[in-house]
């Protein structure tokens, strides 16, 4: 059977490897860029957070988030790690559950997928081949890339999403599937930085802190990083798909403490060091630049002594620590996003095979579908699970 894989990212590579396990299959993988796995190489700041041992259904989103559960159970986290170990990849698991290659390099993940693809006799990888047309012919499919036509009995579309345009993100997968009457949901950038009012943000550029944030009915905990245009970090990435312009982001810088506990600490410092300048009031509790910025945001002079703070002032500082407000302007956009929220509608595919309900023999996997995960390796696990399932080329028809 002739099998055509469109897209050489995480889902496409594992789909091709899976399809090639059947020796009678002739597998051709077409990648539009000059090399495979460009987005994969950029994940986890180049470290590649390839999965997460704390995976739950709540980590996935879309109009039908339950669609992904069959694939995630059929080829789960432990199955994935065993599979990569069989390819020669050693991994380490952090306390958070995030799994990285032992080498701490995304190249290791890409390479253990690339090498067997290049070695297997029934696999042909062609880069620099953008598929501009795909249609049914004579019970099979015809794909056109440049001046070359490719015939196939089965096609798996793993073309990714719009996110990360600089790394190859594109809408070509949606367009190819639309020619078979498939439709998509609204596309939004996810796992992306947020632009905010920068009145107090610019002075905090580079400051990182563990926080709890609330925005647009969502609440998340994790690391936040300030930038010159707003906020970034894992906790922000998880909120980004739900970002509402002009709605405030509320930040709790000490979620493990109550307002009263913070008030007692501040009052004690003022009692024991009454002549201490205000600029050092929050030293030891928060990053120095952050503490000073919070005080300035309340209108206090950093030169005034601590004994100038009344009980009402200390309560105001405590409230600011527990609920610092930033006006959100919006997400940074698709080019800066790691993942696309939205995609081809999952109710048009069979969750047990990844085969199209509208066109037998046509499959899809990965980010091109309307499934996106939280920050922390969940999106790559979806790519591995859905790509593996699609590559089995099973059909319920």
Buried (B, 14 or more C-beta within 10 A) or exposed (E): BBBBBBBBBBBBBBBBBBBBEBEEBBBBBBBBBEEBBBBBBBBBEEBBBBBBBBBEEEBBBBBBBEBBEBBBEBBBBEBBBEBBEEEEBEBEBEEBBBBBBEBEBBBBBBBBBBEBBEEBEBBBBBEEBBBEEBEBEEEBBBBBBEEEEBEBBBBBBBBBBBBBBEBBBBBBBBBBBEEBEBEBBEBBBBBBBBBBBBEBBEBBEEBBBBBBBBBEEEEBBBBBBBBEBBBBBBBBBBBBBBBBEEEBBBBBBBEEBEBEEBBBBBBEBBEEBEEBEBBBBBEEBBBEBBBBBBBBEEEBEEEBBBEEBEEEBBBBBBBBBBBBEBBBBBBBBBBBBBBBBBBBBBEBBBBEBBBBEEBBBBBBBBBBBBBBBBBBBBBBBBBBBBBBBBBBBEEEE
